Amino acid sequence: MLWDYKDDLGKLAVYSSNKEKLPLVKVGDGYNQYWGHWYTEILVQVTVPSFGYETVVITQENEDYPESSYIPSKHDPRVNHYVDYVLENDYIVAEFDPMTMVLSGALCS
């Protein structure tokens, strides 16, 4: 769902974090209204690594890939902060790398 997008829907373009243009399909036509907001349903084919995520940029077709000028603060609630991934019981402690989910350490008691 693309919420409150005010530019021309006919010129939508979606880019991956590697600046590659991604295939896009609009479901339906035009804007739909819901509780004072406007939305359009879109489908984008994205490759996502295991235990990972991908960031996409939605912009207009005739524009270049936008370079971000926004630098979020550490208190911005929209920023994900990585935490330690640890599984532990009475017999074993297993630690996982938060970026790859590869087992980075284990301790048996």
Secondary structure in CASP SS format (residue, H / E / C, confidence):
PFRMAT SS
TARGET T0000
AUTHOR 0000-0000-0000
METHOD secondary structure of the structure
MODEL  1
M C 1.00
L E 1.00
W E 1.00
D C 1.00
Y C 1.00
K C 1.00
D C 1.00
D C 1.00
L H 1.00
G H 1.00
K H 1.00
L E 1.00
A E 1.00
V E 1.00
Y E 1.00
S C 1.00
S C 1.00
N C 1.00
K C 1.00
E C 1.00
K E 1.00
L E 1.00
P C 1.00
L E 1.00
V E 1.00
K E 1.00
V E 1.00
G E 1.00
D E 1.00
G E 1.00
Y E 1.00
N E 1.00
Q E 1.00
Y E 1.00
W C 1.00
G C 1.00
H E 1.00
W E 1.00
Y E 1.00
T E 1.00
E E 1.00
I E 1.00
L E 1.00
V E 1.00
Q C 1.00
V C 1.00
T C 1.00
V C 1.00
P C 1.00
S C 1.00
F C 1.00
G C 1.00
Y C 1.00
E C 1.00
T C 1.00
V C 1.00
V E 1.00
I E 1.00
T E 1.00
Q E 1.00
E C 1.00
N C 1.00
E C 1.00
D C 1.00
Y C 1.00
P C 1.00
E C 1.00
S C 1.00
S C 1.00
Y C 1.00
I C 1.00
P C 1.00
S C 1.00
K C 1.00
H C 1.00
D C 1.00
P C 1.00
R C 1.00
V C 1.00
N C 1.00
H C 1.00
Y C 1.00
V C 1.00
D C 1.00
Y E 1.00
V E 1.00
L E 1.00
E E 1.00
N C 1.00
D C 1.00
Y C 1.00
I E 1.00
V E 1.00
A E 1.00
E E 1.00
F E 1.00
D C 1.00
P C 1.00
M C 1.00
T C 1.00
M C 1.00
V C 1.00
L E 1.00
S E 1.00
G E 1.00
A E 1.00
L E 1.00
C E 1.00
S C 1.00
END
